[in-house]
Amino acid sequence: MKPKLRGTFETVPFRKNESLLMYLNNEYEDYDTHWHSAAELIMPIENDYQVTIGRQIFHLGESDILFIPPGVLHSLQAPAQGRRMIFLFNFSPITSLQDFSSLLAILSQPILLSSLDKDTHTEAARLIQQMIDIYPDRTEPLRVAMIYSYLIQLFVLIGRRHIMKDLPAQDPKSRKQADCYERLNASMNYINANYMNDITVEDAAKIAGFSKFHFSRLFKQFTEQTFCGYLNQRRINAAETLLLNPRLSITDVALQSGFSSLSTFNRAFRTIKSCTPSEFKSLQQRKGMRLRKKNSDGSTTVELVSDVPPLTPPKAT
C-alpha cells in the first residue's frame, strides 16, 4: 500500500480510536523517502527486504527485526517476491514511562535485531509473534494494552542488551557497571525533568558524580549521542506536543521547550525532523482540524475532522 504523502510526510491511517496499524505486506514496489510521527517495526517473513535511513542501508534477512523511531526519514526497497510484517504505532505511551528515560537516547536511533543474535532475537521474535496473533482479534479484552505490554517488553530487552554490551570495559566487575549505569541514569532523569531550563553538561555531570570530561565520554558511549544532541532531541520531542496546541505561537513553543531563541529552535527542529516547526504545525492541523457544532439544545460539541481523505486500511492477518 503506497503511503499518503504530503511532501515527505506520511499520514498513517490508524483506525478510529486506535494508535496501532499492522499488516502483512507482499508488494514488490518501492516506497520513496518519507517520515511519519509513528514508530515502526519491520520484520521480513519470506525473502529479504532493504531499508535506507539517511546514508545507512539495512539489509534485512528473513526474521530480522528493524525498529525505526518516529520522525526519521527512510525509504523501503522490496524484492520481486516476498512478504514482511510492517507495524506502525504511537510511541508516546512508551516514552512517557518514567523508567524509560535511560532508553530514550537508545530508541531515538534505528535498531536492528539480527536473527544471528540468537539470545536476544529469539525472545524479540516471540514477543512480535504474540503481537501478530492478537492484533486482528478486536474482541480480545484490553487488546491494545496487551500489545503495548509486549512492546514495552521488547524495548526493555533491547535496553538490557545495550547496557550489558556498552557499559565501560574498564569496569569489569558487575557492581561497578551497575553503579555507572545508575549514575548515568540519574543524570538522564535530571535532563528529562529539566530540559525546559538552561541546563549545562556541567550540571548533568555533577548529578552523575563525574567530571565533565569523564561524563561526556561515558554519556556518548552509553547513548551514542553527545549531551547537547540528547538535550536537543528531548526538547524537540516536547516541542512536537506543544505544537499541537493552536493557542501557542512558534515562539512560545520554542521558549517552553527550552530553546533560548527562535532561530536556534528552528535550526534544531529542521535538523532533527527535516521540516520547520511551522510546517510540522500546519501538517498536524490539517490532519485533525477542530469543528464546533451547535446542538439543538444550545450546547456546543467539538469534533475532529480531517481534510486528508481516508485510506482503506490494509488487511491484517
PLY file of the C-alpha trace (Angstrom):
ply
format ascii 1.0
element vertex 317
property float x
property float y
property float z
element edge 316
property int vertex1
property int vertex2
end_header
0.00 0.00 0.00
1.51 3.27 -1.11
1.66 5.82 1.72
-0.40 9.01 1.57
2.26 11.72 1.42
2.32 15.48 1.81
5.84 16.24 0.71
7.78 13.58 2.61
5.26 13.36 5.50
3.11 10.22 5.62
-0.32 10.24 7.23
-0.69 6.88 8.96
-4.30 5.61 8.52
-4.92 4.40 12.05
-8.40 3.03 12.69
-10.74 5.20 14.74
-9.75 5.30 18.44
-6.63 3.22 17.77
-2.94 4.02 17.67
-1.73 0.77 16.09
-1.58 -0.42 12.49
-0.17 -3.80 11.50
-0.28 -5.54 8.15
1.49 -8.19 6.14
2.96 -6.60 3.06
3.78 -8.61 -0.08
4.09 -5.73 -2.54
7.19 -5.58 -4.72
7.11 -1.83 -5.31
9.49 0.50 -3.50
8.49 3.24 -1.05
10.03 6.65 -1.61
11.71 8.63 1.17
9.14 9.57 3.81
8.63 10.03 7.55
5.74 9.80 9.97
5.03 10.58 13.60
4.53 6.88 14.37
7.30 4.45 15.26
7.73 1.41 13.01
8.77 -2.23 13.28
9.61 -4.23 10.14
10.25 -8.00 10.04
10.62 -9.94 6.75
8.73 -13.25 6.86
9.61 -14.53 3.39
12.66 -13.33 1.43
14.72 -10.26 2.31
13.97 -6.53 2.43
16.01 -3.33 2.31
15.52 -0.13 4.28
17.52 3.06 3.72
17.72 5.50 6.64
19.80 8.56 5.88
23.05 7.23 4.43
22.72 3.87 6.17
21.36 0.84 4.33
19.86 -2.03 6.32
19.72 -5.38 4.52
17.10 -7.44 6.36
17.07 -11.20 6.05
14.13 -13.39 7.00
13.11 -12.82 10.66
15.46 -9.86 11.14
13.74 -7.08 13.10
14.25 -3.36 12.43
12.95 -0.59 14.69
12.56 2.86 13.08
11.96 5.75 15.51
9.25 8.33 14.78
10.22 11.32 12.66
13.06 9.56 10.81
13.34 9.85 7.02
13.51 6.42 5.40
12.76 4.57 2.18
11.93 0.91 1.50
13.18 -1.31 -1.29
11.36 -4.62 -1.89
12.44 -7.70 -3.84
10.31 -9.06 -6.69
8.77 -11.59 -4.31
8.48 -11.67 -0.55
6.37 -10.99 2.50
7.03 -8.91 5.60
5.28 -7.59 8.70
5.04 -3.81 8.99
3.80 -2.41 12.29
3.21 1.30 12.95
2.33 2.57 16.42
2.10 5.71 18.54
5.35 5.87 20.52
4.18 8.42 23.13
2.67 5.95 25.65
6.08 4.26 25.91
8.27 7.37 26.09
6.05 8.79 28.83
7.06 5.99 31.22
9.50 7.42 33.75
11.71 4.34 33.90
12.25 4.59 30.16
14.21 7.84 30.41
17.52 5.99 30.14
16.30 4.24 26.97
15.13 7.32 25.07
18.58 8.02 23.62
18.92 4.39 22.50
15.44 4.36 20.98
15.99 7.62 19.10
18.19 5.67 16.68
17.30 2.81 14.29
17.91 -0.61 15.87
18.47 -3.86 14.01
17.97 -7.18 15.78
19.62 -9.79 13.62
18.43 -13.38 13.60
22.12 -14.27 14.09
21.93 -12.79 17.61
20.18 -15.90 18.92
19.54 -14.97 22.56
18.04 -11.52 22.01
16.37 -12.28 18.69
14.57 -15.42 19.86
12.82 -13.54 22.66
12.13 -10.48 20.46
10.60 -12.67 17.74
8.41 -14.40 20.35
7.06 -11.03 21.53
6.38 -9.89 17.96
4.59 -13.14 17.18
2.32 -12.53 20.17
1.53 -9.08 18.78
0.80 -10.57 15.35
-1.51 -13.18 16.91
-3.56 -10.75 18.98
-3.71 -7.75 16.61
-6.55 -8.98 14.29
-8.82 -10.10 17.17
-10.78 -6.99 18.08
-12.92 -8.99 20.50
-9.92 -9.58 22.78
-10.33 -7.63 26.07
-7.66 -4.95 26.56
-6.20 -5.84 23.16
-4.31 -2.56 22.66
-2.98 -2.59 26.23
-1.68 -6.14 25.72
0.10 -5.18 22.51
1.73 -2.22 24.25
2.81 -4.52 27.09
4.63 -6.68 24.52
6.20 -3.57 23.01
7.45 -2.49 26.43
8.96 -5.93 26.99
10.64 -5.71 23.58
12.22 -2.33 24.36
13.33 -3.50 27.81
15.03 -6.41 26.06
16.77 -4.02 23.67
17.80 -1.73 26.52
19.26 -4.52 28.62
21.24 -5.80 25.65
22.62 -2.31 25.04
23.52 -1.76 28.69
25.34 -5.08 29.03
27.22 -4.55 25.77
28.20 -0.90 26.09
28.97 -0.27 29.74
32.67 0.66 30.12
35.03 -2.24 29.56
37.46 -0.80 32.13
34.93 -1.63 34.86
34.78 -5.41 34.58
33.01 -6.02 37.87
29.24 -6.06 37.61
28.85 -3.93 40.74
30.89 -1.13 39.16
28.96 -1.49 35.91
25.64 -1.23 37.72
26.86 1.82 39.66
27.98 3.52 36.43
24.61 2.83 34.82
22.67 4.12 37.82
24.68 7.35 37.89
24.19 7.94 34.17
20.51 7.14 34.55
20.24 9.73 37.33
21.71 12.37 35.02
19.26 11.45 32.25
16.34 11.67 34.66
17.64 15.12 35.56
17.79 16.14 31.87
14.27 14.83 31.20
12.90 16.74 34.20
14.74 20.00 33.47
15.15 20.17 29.68
13.00 23.31 29.56
15.53 25.16 31.74
19.02 26.45 30.97
20.99 23.33 31.95
24.57 22.51 31.04
26.77 19.45 30.70
28.42 20.50 33.97
25.04 20.29 35.71
24.37 16.78 34.40
27.92 15.64 35.22
27.51 16.88 38.80
24.30 14.86 39.20
26.15 11.74 38.00
29.16 12.46 40.19
31.63 12.53 37.31
33.95 15.18 35.96
32.69 17.00 32.88
35.10 15.19 30.56
34.60 11.72 32.06
30.83 12.22 31.98
30.86 13.39 28.35
32.83 10.33 27.27
30.61 7.86 29.18
27.41 9.62 28.08
28.41 9.40 24.42
29.41 5.74 24.84
26.12 4.86 26.53
23.66 6.92 24.42
25.59 7.22 21.15
24.79 10.94 21.36
26.54 13.95 22.82
24.97 15.72 25.79
23.87 18.61 23.54
22.48 16.20 20.95
20.43 14.34 23.54
19.20 17.57 25.15
18.09 18.94 21.78
16.32 15.66 20.95
14.45 15.79 24.27
13.46 19.41 23.68
12.25 18.70 20.16
10.17 15.76 21.45
8.47 18.15 23.87
8.05 20.78 21.13
6.16 18.29 18.94
3.45 18.02 21.59
3.37 21.76 22.23
2.98 22.47 18.51
-0.36 20.68 18.59
-1.75 23.45 20.81
-3.31 26.08 18.49
-3.07 28.72 21.23
0.73 28.62 21.32
2.84 30.52 18.82
6.06 29.07 17.43
8.00 31.43 19.73
6.00 30.24 22.76
6.79 26.63 21.86
10.49 27.40 21.45
10.74 29.03 24.88
8.60 26.46 26.69
10.64 23.57 25.30
13.91 25.11 26.47
15.35 26.98 23.47
16.77 30.42 24.12
15.91 31.81 20.68
13.58 31.15 17.78
16.46 30.79 15.33
18.11 28.10 17.46
14.79 26.27 17.75
14.13 26.42 14.00
17.62 25.14 13.22
17.46 22.25 15.72
13.93 21.26 14.68
14.81 21.18 11.00
17.96 19.14 11.69
16.06 16.50 13.67
12.66 16.47 11.93
13.66 17.52 8.38
10.99 20.22 8.34
10.40 23.55 10.06
8.21 23.92 13.18
5.69 25.88 11.10
5.49 23.11 8.50
5.05 20.49 11.22
2.32 22.52 12.93
0.50 23.03 9.64
0.63 19.31 8.81
-0.77 18.33 12.20
-3.54 20.92 11.99
-4.59 19.60 8.59
-4.58 16.05 9.94
-7.07 16.88 12.68
-8.97 20.17 12.43
-11.46 21.07 15.18
-15.02 21.79 14.15
-17.54 23.34 16.57
-21.17 22.36 16.09
-24.23 23.98 17.65
-26.62 21.41 19.06
-30.41 21.76 19.19
-30.28 22.29 22.96
-27.91 25.22 22.59
-24.80 23.34 23.69
-21.61 23.15 21.62
-19.90 19.95 20.50
-16.27 19.84 19.40
-15.46 17.21 16.79
-12.27 16.27 14.99
-12.40 16.34 11.22
-9.67 15.84 8.66
-9.01 17.21 5.21
-6.95 14.11 4.44
-9.14 11.60 2.56
-9.44 8.32 4.48
-7.47 5.37 3.19
-8.77 1.82 3.20
-6.79 0.07 5.96
-4.69 -2.81 4.66
-5.77 -6.28 5.60
-4.20 -7.65 8.77
-3.72 -11.35 9.22
0 1
1 2
2 3
3 4
4 5
5 6
6 7
7 8
8 9
9 10
10 11
11 12
12 13
13 14
14 15
15 16
16 17
17 18
18 19
19 20
20 21
21 22
22 23
23 24
24 25
25 26
26 27
27 28
28 29
29 30
30 31
31 32
32 33
33 34
34 35
35 36
36 37
37 38
38 39
39 40
40 41
41 42
42 43
43 44
44 45
45 46
46 47
47 48
48 49
49 50
50 51
51 52
52 53
53 54
54 55
55 56
56 57
57 58
58 59
59 60
60 61
61 62
62 63
63 64
64 65
65 66
66 67
67 68
68 69
69 70
70 71
71 72
72 73
73 74
74 75
75 76
76 77
77 78
78 79
79 80
80 81
81 82
82 83
83 84
84 85
85 86
86 87
87 88
88 89
89 90
90 91
91 92
92 93
93 94
94 95
95 96
96 97
97 98
98 99
99 100
100 101
101 102
102 103
103 104
104 105
105 106
106 107
107 108
108 109
109 110
110 111
111 112
112 113
113 114
114 115
115 116
116 117
117 118
118 119
119 120
120 121
121 122
122 123
123 124
124 125
125 126
126 127
127 128
128 129
129 130
130 131
131 132
132 133
133 134
134 135
135 136
136 137
137 138
138 139
139 140
140 141
141 142
142 143
143 144
144 145
145 146
146 147
147 148
148 149
149 150
150 151
151 152
152 153
153 154
154 155
155 156
156 157
157 158
158 159
159 160
160 161
161 162
162 163
163 164
164 165
165 166
166 167
167 168
168 169
169 170
170 171
171 172
172 173
173 174
174 175
175 176
176 177
177 178
178 179
179 180
180 181
181 182
182 183
183 184
184 185
185 186
186 187
187 188
188 189
189 190
190 191
191 192
192 193
193 194
194 195
195 196
196 197
197 198
198 199
199 200
200 201
201 202
202 203
203 204
204 205
205 206
206 207
207 208
208 209
209 210
210 211
211 212
212 213
213 214
214 215
215 216
216 217
217 218
218 219
219 220
220 221
221 222
222 223
223 224
224 225
225 226
226 227
227 228
228 229
229 230
230 231
231 232
232 233
233 234
234 235
235 236
236 237
237 238
238 239
239 240
240 241
241 242
242 243
243 244
244 245
245 246
246 247
247 248
248 249
249 250
250 251
251 252
252 253
253 254
254 255
255 256
256 257
257 258
258 259
259 260
260 261
261 262
262 263
263 264
264 265
265 266
266 267
267 268
268 269
269 270
270 271
271 272
272 273
273 274
274 275
275 276
276 277
277 278
278 279
279 280
280 281
281 282
282 283
283 284
284 285
285 286
286 287
287 288
288 289
289 290
290 291
291 292
292 293
293 294
294 295
295 296
296 297
297 298
298 299
299 300
300 301
301 302
302 303
303 304
304 305
305 306
306 307
307 308
308 309
309 310
310 311
311 312
312 313
313 314
314 315
315 316
